[in-house]
Amino acid sequence: MAGVSVDEAMRRAVELAARGLGTTSPNPVVGCVLLDADGHVVGEGFHAYAGGPHAEIVALAQAGERARGGTAVVTLEPCDHTGRTGPCSLALVQAGVARVVIAVPDPNPVAAGGAATLRAAGLQVDLGVRRAEAEAGNVAWLTSMRRGWPYVIWKYAATLDGRSAAADGTSMWITSEAARMDVHALRGTVDAVVAGVGTVLADDPRLTSRNLRDGSLAIRQPLRVVVDSAGRTPADARVRDGAARTWIATAAEVGAGPDGRVDLPALLAALHGRGIRAVLLEGGPHLAGAFLAAGLVDKIVAYVAPRLLGAGPTALVDAGVTTIAEAIDVDVVDVTQVGPDLRITALPRKREA
Ligand SMILES: NC(=O)c1ccc[n+]([C@@H]2O[C@H](COP(=O)([O-])OP(=O)(O)OC[C@H]3O[C@@H](n4cnc5c(N)ncnc54)[C@H](OP(=O)(O)O)[C@@H]3O)[C@@H](O)[C@H]2O)c1
C-alpha cells in the first residue's frame, strides 16, 4: 500500500489540532502525524488540554518502534523546554525519528528552539508546509503570543435593521434557538467571555457555556469578565452565581483610561497575564463601540435575525466614527445560515494610525 505525502499528512495534522480548540489554553492547539520510513501513518496525536501530553508524544506512543527512521509531521515547532511535560524535541530524537516537518515556528520564546535542537541532533527539519492553514487553526494563540494580548472576537445578535433590543429594552430573544446554541458552542472555544456592566444590569446574563436543551453546564467554562468601572454589578447578579469563575474588572483594579472608565488595553494585558488567549466580547453596544474605536477587535461574529424592529438600541454605539470616510470596513469571510438566522463572520481591516 502506498504511503501518504508529507503535504497530505500535514492536512490531517491541522485537522487533528482543531480537536483541541477551546481546551488547551494557555497552550496552542497542535496536531501531529507520524509516518514510518515508507510513508505509512503509524501514529496520530493532538494536544487536548494544558498539562496533558503534547501531540508529538501521543503520536510517538502510538507508533512505538515504527517511528524509527520515520517522519514527524507537526503543525507547530516542537517545544524545547521542560514545562509540565518534557521537551518534545528530545522525545523525537530519542525515538529515532529521521525528519521533522513543521508548519509554523513557535513564537513563544520560552518554548522555541525545538527546530535548532532537532537539527543539532542530525535530524532533517523542514519548515512552512501548509503554514497558512496551520496558522489559521491557531490564530488566537499565535496572535496573542506575538503581541501580548488576547485575540478578541466581538459577537452580537441584531435584527435585519441592526437593532440589538426593542424600544422597551427587551431583547430576549432576537435570534433563534439554533443561533443561541451556536453561541454556546462559540463560548466553548474561548477562554473568557466579556460583557459591559450595562448588559449585566439590563439582562442579568449568566454568560456560561450551556447545553440549551437541558440547561446542563459544559465541563469547561470560560472566565466571565464584567467590565465595570465603578463596581456597579449587583451582589445577586447571575454572573456571580458560582457556576464559573467571574472577574468584575473595575477601574481601580485594572487602571482607568482618559475617560475614567476601565482602560481596555490594560484589561486585555491583564487577561493575557492570566493565561487568556481568546476572548469573546458579548456586548453590549457601548462596550463594543469602545473596543472597536480602540482597534481592539480581531473578528466579528454577527447573528442577524430576519426580523425588523424599527426602533430600539442599535447593535453598536459610539465606535469613534462621525463621518462616512471613517467607517470601519470589514472583510466578510463567511456567511452561514443558522436556523432562520444568518451568521456573518468578518474581519475588521487594520486602519492606519
Ligand atoms: N443583541 C446583542 O447582541 C446584545 C448583547 C449584549 C447586550 N445587548 C443589549 O445592550 C444593552 C446594554 O448595552 P449598553 O451599551 O447599555 O451596555 P454595555 O455596553 O454592556 O456596558 C457599557 C458600560 O460598560 C462600562 N465600561 C467600562 N469600561 C468601559 C470602557 N472603556 N468603554 C465603554 N464602556 C465601559 C460603562 O459603565 P461604567 O462607566 O459604569 O463602567 C458602560 O456604561 C441591553 O439592552 C442589552 O440587552 C444586546
The ligand as an SDF file (V2000), in Angstrom:
LIG
                    3D

 48 52  0  0  0  0  0  0  0  0999 V2000
  -28.0060   41.9690   20.8840 N   0  0  0  0  0  0  0  0  0  0  0  0
  -26.8840   41.7330   21.4740 C   0  0  0  0  0  0  0  0  0  0  0  0
  -26.0230   41.0280   20.9450 O   0  0  0  0  0  0  0  0  0  0  0  0
  -26.6280   42.3050   22.7940 C   0  0  0  0  0  0  0  0  0  0  0  0
  -25.5210   41.9040   23.5130 C   0  0  0  0  0  0  0  0  0  0  0  0
  -25.3120   42.4820   24.7420 C   0  0  0  0  0  0  0  0  0  0  0  0
  -26.1900   43.4540   25.1790 C   0  0  0  0  0  0  0  0  0  0  0  0
  -27.2660   43.7950   24.4520 N   0  0  0  0  0  0  0  0  0  0  0  0
  -28.1780   44.8450   24.9050 C   0  0  0  0  0  0  0  0  0  0  0  0
  -27.4150   46.0040   25.1350 O   0  0  0  0  0  0  0  0  0  0  0  0
  -27.9450   46.7380   26.2100 C   0  0  0  0  0  0  0  0  0  0  0  0
  -26.8440   47.0920   27.1840 C   0  0  0  0  0  0  0  0  0  0  0  0
  -25.7750   47.6570   26.4840 O   0  0  0  0  0  0  0  0  0  0  0  0
  -25.0770   49.0030   26.9410 P   0  0  0  0  0  0  0  0  0  0  0  0
  -24.4360   49.5340   25.7420 O   0  0  0  0  0  0  0  0  0  0  0  0
  -26.0340   49.8320   27.7200 O   0  0  0  0  0  0  0  0  0  0  0  0
  -24.0340   48.4420   27.9700 O   0  0  0  0  0  0  0  0  0  0  0  0
  -22.6520   47.6710   27.8080 P   0  0  0  0  0  0  0  0  0  0  0  0
  -22.0120   48.0040   26.5430 O   0  0  0  0  0  0  0  0  0  0  0  0
  -22.8650   46.2490   28.1780 O   0  0  0  0  0  0  0  0  0  0  0  0
  -21.8630   48.3010   29.0090 O   0  0  0  0  0  0  0  0  0  0  0  0
  -21.4900   49.6470   28.9090 C   0  0  0  0  0  0  0  0  0  0  0  0
  -20.8640   50.0230   30.1770 C   0  0  0  0  0  0  0  0  0  0  0  0
  -19.5770   49.4110   30.2940 O   0  0  0  0  0  0  0  0  0  0  0  0
  -18.8370   50.1690   31.1940 C   0  0  0  0  0  0  0  0  0  0  0  0
  -17.4760   50.3740   30.7500 N   0  0  0  0  0  0  0  0  0  0  0  0
  -16.3800   50.1520   31.4810 C   0  0  0  0  0  0  0  0  0  0  0  0
  -15.2830   50.4970   30.8260 N   0  0  0  0  0  0  0  0  0  0  0  0
  -15.6910   50.9500   29.6320 C   0  0  0  0  0  0  0  0  0  0  0  0
  -14.9800   51.4770   28.5270 C   0  0  0  0  0  0  0  0  0  0  0  0
  -13.6540   51.5760   28.4990 N   0  0  0  0  0  0  0  0  0  0  0  0
  -15.7030   51.9040   27.4710 N   0  0  0  0  0  0  0  0  0  0  0  0
  -17.0480   51.7920   27.4600 C   0  0  0  0  0  0  0  0  0  0  0  0
  -17.7570   51.3070   28.4950 N   0  0  0  0  0  0  0  0  0  0  0  0
  -17.0840   50.8840   29.5600 C   0  0  0  0  0  0  0  0  0  0  0  0
  -19.5240   51.5220   31.2970 C   0  0  0  0  0  0  0  0  0  0  0  0
  -20.1230   51.6290   32.5840 O   0  0  0  0  0  0  0  0  0  0  0  0
  -19.2120   52.1890   33.7640 P   0  0  0  0  0  0  0  0  0  0  0  0
  -18.7070   53.5040   33.3180 O   0  0  0  0  0  0  0  0  0  0  0  0
  -20.0700   52.2090   34.9400 O   0  0  0  0  0  0  0  0  0  0  0  0
  -18.1130   51.1960   33.9050 O   0  0  0  0  0  0  0  0  0  0  0  0
  -20.5990   51.4820   30.2720 C   0  0  0  0  0  0  0  0  0  0  0  0
  -21.7470   52.1900   30.6180 O   0  0  0  0  0  0  0  0  0  0  0  0
  -29.0100   45.8750   26.7970 C   0  0  0  0  0  0  0  0  0  0  0  0
  -30.2570   46.3670   26.3810 O   0  0  0  0  0  0  0  0  0  0  0  0
  -28.7600   44.5180   26.2150 C   0  0  0  0  0  0  0  0  0  0  0  0
  -29.9560   43.7940   26.0660 O   0  0  0  0  0  0  0  0  0  0  0  0
  -27.5050   43.2490   23.2730 C   0  0  0  0  0  0  0  0  0  0  0  0
  1  2  1  0
  2  3  2  0
  2  4  1  0
  4  5  1  0
  4 48  2  0
  5  6  2  0
  6  7  1  0
  7  8  2  0
  8  9  1  0
  8 48  1  0
  9 10  1  0
  9 46  1  0
 10 11  1  0
 11 12  1  0
 11 44  1  0
 12 13  1  0
 13 14  1  0
 14 15  2  0
 14 16  1  0
 14 17  1  0
 17 18  1  0
 18 19  2  0
 18 20  1  0
 18 21  1  0
 21 22  1  0
 22 23  1  0
 23 24  1  0
 23 42  1  0
 24 25  1  0
 25 26  1  0
 25 36  1  0
 26 27  1  0
 26 35  1  0
 27 28  2  0
 28 29  1  0
 29 30  1  0
 29 35  2  0
 30 31  1  0
 30 32  2  0
 32 33  1  0
 33 34  2  0
 34 35  1  0
 36 37  1  0
 36 42  1  0
 37 38  1  0
 38 39  2  0
 38 40  1  0
 38 41  1  0
 42 43  1  0
 44 45  1  0
 44 46  1  0
 46 47  1  0
M  CHG  2   8   1  16  -1
M  END
$$$$
